[in-house]
Amino acid sequence: MFDGKLTREELICAFKDGRKFEDLDLSELDLSRTNLTNIVFNKSSLKKTDFTRANLTGSKLNQTDLREAIFFRANLFEADLKKADLRNANLESANLSGAADNSSQNTPRVFGANLSGADLRNANLRNANLVRVKFDYADLRGADLTGSNMTRVSLQGTKYDANAFDKVINV
């Protein structure tokens, strides 16, 4: 669809046209404060991309490389993150409520991510690898953590249901 790297301005114009951005390298772009509602980024590389305060409501990020991406205060409400690689991503104060189904075959990789202050209410994190994730002051109320590996997580000030960790591996 596109050759080479796109500029921020070119992408914003393309977003308005409703184009799909599958199988592209969009790494290290500044997409902060951009409306990316319902945009399809499946199988793309978005490593180190800045999504600070971006609106990604309903966006498709299946099998997307989001390593070291910045989602500070981003809105990922009902975003589809199946098989997304979020290792070392910063999701501080991000809204991930209603995040898409992550069944055992679509386990998200969130190793070492910073989810401090994230709104994860009712998020489906079943079977997720959440090793060394920082959940400080996040809201996990209603989140499904069944089968998730939560080895060495940080939960300082986190809001969660009384039975939230009953079916979790290694809290």
Secondary structure, 3 states (H helix, E strand, C coil): CCCCCCCHHHHHHHHHCCCCCCCCECCCCECCCCECCCCECCCCECCCCECCCCECCCCECCCCECCCCECCCCECCCCECCCCECCCCECCCCECCCCCCCCHHHCCECCCCECCCCECCCCECCCCECCCCECCCCECCCCECCCCECCCCECCCCECCCCCCCCCECC
